[in-house]
């Protein structure tokens, strides 16, 4: 991808050189099964536990919980972590009730898990969001009836970057638990927020919590923070009891059996450490680049809609609709000019139809059709932003000049 401007970091990120080196070294030299009892197996087990400790420390730094205060289960990625949280969390509470509360803007890994649970007799209530794509806490609260067993709300939307009101939702959950005298689980998909919100402030200047406040389960993914693909994690609050997700040899505390992906787990641990250590500087830098990109496009292109002007928005994500244009056509024209972006979530980009996130926000079909997501990463530069602005200006002008005749 030489000489390309990569602005699709919400889909995946380029692994850091240090992470690539460690992952390759472990794959080549420490290939034993960590469950084996010989010295090579024990060495592999130590690598897994060292990565777990690194991830625990990063979670402690980012989410404000003490290191080692919860259980970290390694998975294959964010999708599996979401599946595990929803399926195991809901099933563990089925004797208390069969209602799941989520939002209309969740990742497909959550929405499809809810659909699967419907086949087991669970009901899902979908909380509304406002025009900025922010979940309405009162809509979540209204669903907290006697049948409710679990809430799942992402911390940052992967399409728009809107930060969700987890502090408020957690407070409502706590009030429900005190009133009803029983537990209501809170899960959050933190794939797009882990180590990415440091220093973010509210409109009144008050600092926002850097992590999902009060969550019982937190889903994470390595390749969204410059780590390797094939590794993820689910953080579970200490003392939380859920059944196994994958049955077999009893690895990962019996919750996710199967031989651990030692090289990618090692890479995940290092990526998490590096992201946590530099999270404030990275967020500030991304914020400057995002502002530069937004201001540049707004100055050069007319009839552009900002899809989420929420008071709290990820500095790494910018979603814009170019009215009178088609996002997919713009994407390929930008690609021709060496600028890589997306029209929405990569996991569902090959499915036809309107973005469920933009639809929930109330965008018209024409507005949603012209949407492009730009997402920044650790390797994004000012020169790339300048090049992207120029390319967007050219691509939109070309479409608007000839697109109507296609």
C-alpha positions, 0 to 999 in steps of 0.5 A: 500500500505504498503511497496510499492514504489509508483512512479506514482505520475503523475497519482495521489498523496497520500493526506496529512494527514492534508488534509484528516483530514480537508476533513473528518471533513467538510464532517461530520460536515459541510454537508449543501448546501452552497446555502442554506440561513440558518446558516448551509448553510452560514457556508458551503459557508464560507468554499468554499470561504476560500478555494477559497482565499487559492487557489487564494493566491497559484496561486498568489505565483506560477504564479506571479499574484496578489491574487484575480486578477482573477476568480476561478471556482471550478470543479470536476478535471483537465479534466473538467477544460480543457473541460471547458476552450476549449469549453467555450473559443472557443465558446466565440470567434466564431464570430472572427474565428474558429481556435484552436491552440494546440500541438500534446502532449496535455492531452486527455482532451484537444485533445478530446475537440478539436475533439468535437469542430470540430463537431461544425465547428471549425478547430484545428491546431496541432503545432509540437514538437521537439525530446525532446517533447517541442512545437516549438513556430514558429509552433504555430506562423505559425497557428496564422492566421485571423481565430485563436481564442484560443491557448491551450498549457500545461505547463509541459507534463504529460508523459515526464516532458518537460516544455513547452515554454509558455513565448515565446508563450505568447510573440508571442500571444501578438505580434499577438494581437497588430498587429491584434487589437483583442484578442487571448485566451491562455489556459494552462493545469497546472496540472503537474506544479502547485507549482512544478517548483520553482527554476528551471533554464535555461541552462544559469542559468536564472530562469524560470517563475514558472507559465504559463506566460500570460495565460488567463485560467489555469487548475488545479487539487487537487489530483496531489498535495496531495489533494483529488480527485473530486476537480479541478479549472479553473482560468480565467483572470479578465474581461474574459467573457465566457459562462456557461459550466454547466447550472442550479442553477448558482453556481460558478459565473454562469459558473459551476452550481451544488452544490459544493463539499464542503469537497473536495474543502476545502481539495483542498484549504489546499493542495494548501496552503501547496504546495505553502508554500513549493514549492521551497524545494519540487522541490529541493528535487524532483530534487535530487531524480530524478537525483539519480534515473536516474543516478542509472538506467543508471549505472546499466542498458544498452541500456536505452533512456532518453525520453526528455533531454529538458533544462527545465524538471520537477523534478518530472517526469522521462520517460525512454525507456528500449530498447528491453523490453516491458514497460507493462511487466516491469510494472507488474514485478516491481509491483510484486516486490513492485514498482509502475510505469506507462507506460504513462498517467493513463487516457489513459493507458487502451487504446491500442496503441502507446503513442501519446506524444512519437510518436510526439517526433519521437520515433520508435514503439520499443522505445515507447513500452519500455517506463516507467514513474517514477513520484515523490511526497512529500513522495518519499524517497532515500531508495525508489529510491535505491529499485526502481533502484535495481528492475528495474535492475532485471526486465529488465535483466529478460525480456531481458533474456527470453522476446524474447521467449514469 
